[in-house]
Amino acid sequence: MTPQDASDDSRWSDLDRPPLNGASLRRALVRDGGLWSGVEIVQRTGSTNSDLVALVAEGRAAEGAVLVAEEQSAGRGRLDRRWTAPPRSGLFFSVLLKPGGIPVARWGWLPLLTGVAVATGLSRVAGVDTALKWPNDLLVTVGGEERKAGGILAERAGDDGVVVGIGINVSLRADELPVPQAGSLALAGAVNTDRDPLLRGVLRSLEEWYGRWRAAGGDPATSGLQETYAAGCATLGRVVRAELPGNRSVVGEAVAVDGDGRLVIATEEGVQEPVGAGDVVHLRPA
């Protein structure tokens, strides 16, 4: 892959969706002593996560590398679900984190940490309340209904790295939604849909939360991450069904997120079962 700065392309197909300004983003985000080491923008790619994982394997990516695509043709969510959207209608990017010195058992908090950071950044810049559906969906309210406007996917990269991919629907219009359950910041009444300040806000928030978590040795309680995630998690307090590996499912009330980042479900049988991986369906409102 040869990244080419998308801001160099003046062939706008949609004047309401200008390209990101790579030079401006680098000036704002890349600084001595900061987390972000580089920001590259490509016009179109299959998946920024796959591309960044490949760059890590080739020894061509340092911690804090940010890879952004104006369009993804094979974006992936959890369980290899496809993530598609019109060009420049959202933010589709991946970052490389290398949490050296943090016990690997605590790395599972990185997607949840990213969710908190994204929600915080979007609240500050877009004025939109974003709720978190465990473990990695970003929810907004459109017409009184909960809709998915984004998602997070974390993958191991090499021996010491994690690539975290983030997709956020920014300006998608109602007739562009891939499924009726989808939403966007624009449809949720965002006061700002300019992707440059949105990306800056999200990455600054992620740098802040990642730094806090690392300073606490990855401890989710000491860093405030566990409490903040629970406060913004739309899954807690609801009756849910968790589809687990091996064609097994658990139904009950989601009562907590434990110290390992697992969702604790209280079943009708009186058992509290922690779920570390699976697909969660909200069955009833909180």
PATINU-502072 format. One line per field, with one value per residue (C-alpha): residue in one letter; y, z, x. Coordinates in pm, 1 decimal. Each point is the difference from the previous one (the first is absolute). Layout:
! PATINU-502072
residu (a, ...)
Y (Y, ...)
Z (Z, ...)
X (X, ...)
! end
This chain:
! PATINU-502072
residu (m, t, p, q, d, a, s, d, d, s, r, w, s, d, l, d, r, p, p, l, n, g, a, s, l, r, r, a, l, v, r, d, g, g, l, w, s, g, v, e, i, v, q, r, t, g, s, t, n, s, d, l, v, a, l, v, a, e, g, r, a, a, e, g, a, v, l, v, a, e, e, q, s, a, g, r, g, r, l, d, r, r, w, t, a, p, p, r, s, g, l, f, f, s, v, l, l, k, p, g, g, i, p, v, a, r, w, g, w, l, p, l, l, t, g, v, a, v, a, t, g, l, s, r, v, a, g, v, d, t, a, l, k, w, p, n, d, l, l, v, t, v, g, g, e, e, r, k, a, g, g, i, l, a, e, r, a, g, d, d, g, v, v, v, g, i, g, i, n, v, s, l, r, a, d, e, l, p, v, p, q, a, g, s, l, a, l, a, g, a, v, n, t, d, r, d, p, l, l, r, g, v, l, r, s, l, e, e, w, y, g, r, w, r, a, a, g, g, d, p, a, t, s, g, l, q, e, t, y, a, a, g, c, a, t, l, g, r, v, v, r, a, e, l, p, g, n, r, s, v, v, g, e, a, v, a, v, d, g, d, g, r, l, v, i, a, t, e, e, g, v, q, e, p, v, g, a, g, d, v, v, h, l, r, p, a)
Y (0.0, 344.8, 258.9, 311.3, 306.3, 23.8, 377.1, 23.1, -118.4, 294.2, -210.6, 30.8, -213.6, 150.6, 363.7, -62.9, -253.8, 160.4, -216.4, -6.5, 234.9, -224.5, 278.3, 184.3, -317.9, -82.4, 351.6, -26.7, -353.2, -98.3, 159.7, -84.9, -201.4, -72.9, -334.8, 58.3, -59.9, 44.2, 47.1, -147.2, 32.6, -221.3, 52.1, -353.7, -331.4, -330.2, 31.7, 241.5, -265.4, -256.7, 257.4, 115.4, -356.7, -69.0, 309.7, -120.1, -340.4, 176.9, 210.4, 319.5, 131.8, 152.8, 33.9, 284.5, -55.2, 108.3, -124.9, 161.4, -95.8, 227.6, -316.4, -363.8, -273.1, -286.3, 157.6, -258.1, -1.6, -272.3, -353.5, 109.9, 204.8, 243.9, 373.7, 213.1, 369.0, 259.7, 170.7, 273.3, -58.8, -109.1, -54.9, -333.9, -35.3, -226.6, 72.8, -201.8, -29.8, -176.9, -28.4, -128.8, -59.4, -55.6, -361.0, -161.1, -105.9, 367.0, 66.4, -110.3, 339.5, 179.1, -21.8, 113.8, 280.9, 103.3, 6.9, 233.9, 221.6, 17.6, 79.8, 272.0, 152.7, 0.4, 157.9, 283.3, 71.6, -114.1, 57.7, -349.1, -238.8, -333.0, -309.2, -315.1, -341.6, -267.5, -78.0, 228.2, 177.4, 374.5, 93.0, 328.2, 96.3, 74.0, 83.2, -144.4, -329.3, -144.9, -40.4, -129.4, 277.9, -158.3, -292.2, -100.3, -299.7, -88.9, -249.4, -115.8, 124.6, -167.2, -102.3, 331.4, 196.2, 44.7, 161.8, 164.2, 82.5, 257.7, 69.3, 288.3, 98.9, 378.8, 146.7, -299.6, 99.6, -213.7, -135.4, -106.9, -213.8, -361.0, -138.6, 160.0, -44.4, 220.7, 366.4, 287.3, 307.5, 220.8, -189.3, 23.4, 380.2, 61.8, 366.5, -70.9, -255.4, 137.0, -312.8, 177.7, 132.6, -319.5, -214.5, 232.9, -12.0, -378.0, -54.7, 253.1, -170.5, -340.7, 129.2, 133.4, -321.1, -228.0, 205.9, -15.3, -377.8, -59.4, 220.9, -222.0, -314.5, -93.2, -16.3, 85.0, 106.4, 221.3, 172.4, 71.8, -194.4, -269.1, 253.0, 228.6, -287.0, -127.7, 348.6, 25.3, -361.7, -36.8, -377.4, 9.7, -27.6, -164.1, -349.2, -137.1, -315.2, -81.1, -229.7, -185.9, -217.8, -358.2, 93.8, 73.6, 299.1, 164.1, 211.8, 226.1, 348.0, 164.2, 110.7, 97.2, 18.2, -180.2, 75.2, -201.4, 197.3, -287.5, 55.4, -160.8, -140.2, -99.5, -286.2, -105.1, -297.7, 236.4, -47.8, 295.3, -97.0, 209.8, 18.8, 84.5, -40.5, -23.6, 186.4, 182.1, 84.4, 255.1, -164.5, 273.4, 366.0, 75.9)
Z (0.0, -87.4, 202.4, -198.7, 180.4, -80.3, 42.7, -320.8, -203.1, -99.9, -191.2, 244.3, -87.7, 277.8, 95.3, 337.8, 74.1, -50.9, 39.6, 322.8, 23.5, 77.3, 47.2, 243.6, 196.9, 29.1, 123.0, 263.8, 122.5, -52.5, 264.6, 206.7, 304.7, -134.5, -89.0, -369.1, -214.2, -344.1, -183.3, -349.1, -212.8, -295.4, -250.6, 4.6, 147.8, 100.8, 374.6, 195.4, 271.4, -247.1, -155.2, 332.4, 126.0, -322.3, 52.5, 352.1, -138.9, -244.3, 278.1, -157.8, 278.3, 336.8, 298.8, -56.5, -374.7, -129.2, -334.2, -136.0, -310.3, -176.8, -112.6, 106.0, -238.8, 247.1, 342.3, 271.5, 322.9, 260.3, -123.7, -343.7, -71.6, -287.9, 65.0, -304.4, -51.3, -281.3, -49.3, 254.2, 185.2, 319.1, 186.3, -75.6, 165.1, 193.1, 259.9, 127.3, 375.8, 173.5, 369.1, 113.0, 373.4, 29.4, 80.4, -313.8, 202.1, 18.7, -373.5, -38.1, 138.3, -309.3, -210.0, 299.9, 68.6, -363.9, 30.3, 299.1, -184.3, -315.4, 194.0, 194.7, -312.5, -193.0, 290.9, 13.1, -372.7, -146.3, 299.9, -38.6, 287.2, -100.8, 203.4, 4.0, -73.6, 145.4, -125.0, -294.9, -155.8, 7.0, 28.6, -68.3, 27.5, -322.8, 20.5, 349.4, -110.0, 80.4, -313.0, -62.8, -132.8, 45.3, 110.3, 126.8, -92.4, 173.7, -136.2, 117.0, -218.4, 43.1, 343.8, 176.7, -184.5, -34.0, -299.5, 89.5, -284.5, 35.3, -235.2, 55.1, -225.5, -14.6, -280.7, -121.6, -110.0, 66.1, -356.0, 28.1, 312.8, -65.7, 236.1, 180.1, 337.1, -105.6, 80.6, -38.6, 188.8, -246.7, 50.8, 376.9, -20.3, 17.5, 20.9, -195.9, -277.3, -118.4, 7.4, 62.8, 347.8, 74.6, -71.1, 198.8, 293.6, -0.5, -27.2, 275.5, 223.8, -79.1, 80.6, 332.3, 105.2, -121.6, 196.5, 313.2, -34.0, -58.2, 295.4, 216.9, -124.0, -200.2, 312.1, -112.9, 347.9, 92.9, -340.0, 27.7, -317.8, 148.6, 171.4, -304.2, -235.9, 224.1, 21.0, -378.8, -75.3, -139.7, 52.8, 379.5, 166.8, -301.2, -74.1, -264.2, -191.0, -47.1, -293.8, 103.6, -182.8, -42.1, -84.8, 364.3, 123.9, 337.1, 79.2, 301.6, 134.7, -71.3, 349.3, -18.7, -194.4, 209.9, 49.3, -310.2, -219.8, -15.9, 1.4, 304.7, -70.9, 280.9, -123.8, 119.7, 166.6, 235.7, -164.4, -80.4, -315.1, -132.8, -379.4, -157.4, -367.0, -190.0, -177.5, 232.7, -90.4, 205.2, 62.8, 205.1, 86.1, 328.2)
X (0.0, 129.5, -191.0, -83.5, -128.2, -369.0, 3.0, 205.7, -300.7, -219.1, -254.3, -285.8, -297.5, -210.6, 53.1, -162.6, 273.3, 341.2, 310.1, 194.3, 297.3, 293.9, 256.2, -225.1, -73.0, 369.9, 80.1, -270.8, 68.1, 364.5, 220.9, 305.7, -93.9, -348.1, -150.8, -68.7, 307.1, -154.8, -327.6, -38.5, -311.9, -87.0, -278.0, -131.3, 104.1, -148.8, 52.8, 219.0, 37.1, 133.9, 232.0, 141.8, 46.9, 194.6, 216.3, 80.8, 102.3, 232.3, 152.8, -131.5, -226.4, 85.0, -228.2, -240.2, -28.8, -342.5, -133.2, -316.2, -199.7, -244.8, -176.8, 21.8, -108.7, 40.4, -28.3, -60.2, -191.7, -7.9, -69.3, 129.1, -310.7, 36.1, 11.6, -81.8, -75.9, 24.6, 337.6, 79.1, -326.9, 170.9, 323.1, 164.8, 339.4, 234.4, 266.8, 295.1, 44.3, 286.5, -88.7, 337.8, 24.4, -375.7, -100.5, -141.8, -304.7, -96.7, 32.5, -360.7, -96.2, 135.5, -320.3, -206.4, 248.1, -28.9, -378.5, 20.8, 248.5, -210.8, -317.1, 182.7, 152.9, -328.5, -183.8, 252.8, 18.3, -333.0, -223.6, -145.8, -58.7, 150.6, -84.0, 209.9, -142.8, 226.3, 253.5, 61.6, -299.0, -62.6, -367.0, -179.2, -365.5, -186.1, -369.2, -20.3, 155.1, 340.6, 209.7, 351.5, 222.6, 338.5, 207.7, 342.6, 214.5, 327.6, 254.2, 340.4, 283.0, 335.7, 121.8, -50.1, -265.3, -373.3, -165.2, -329.3, -235.0, -276.5, -288.4, -242.4, -288.8, 17.2, -212.5, -198.4, -348.6, -306.3, -7.4, 367.0, -30.2, 110.1, -265.5, -296.0, 173.4, 292.4, 39.5, 243.3, 114.2, -188.2, -327.1, 53.5, 11.1, 375.1, 93.9, 317.6, 55.0, 336.3, 215.5, 332.2, -88.7, -192.9, 307.1, 224.7, -241.8, -26.5, 376.6, 76.0, -254.0, 151.0, 348.8, -128.1, -177.0, 281.8, 251.8, -214.0, -44.6, 371.2, 96.4, -221.2, 175.6, -307.3, -216.9, -354.4, -114.4, 295.1, -4.4, -373.0, -64.2, -224.1, -227.9, -18.7, -72.9, -280.6, -150.2, -20.0, -92.0, -353.1, 14.5, 3.5, -337.0, -159.6, -120.1, 234.7, 77.9, 367.1, 76.4, 312.8, 251.7, -114.9, -359.9, -76.7, -197.5, -62.3, -306.7, -25.2, 55.5, 334.7, 101.4, 368.2, 324.4, 261.1, 368.4, 89.7, -240.9, -248.3, -374.5, -162.6, -346.5, -235.5, -215.5, -345.9, 166.9, 181.3, 338.6, 226.8, 184.9, 288.8, 12.4, 334.2, -88.7, -323.1, -273.3, -239.3, -359.7, -195.0, -338.9, -168.2, 73.4, 169.1)
! end
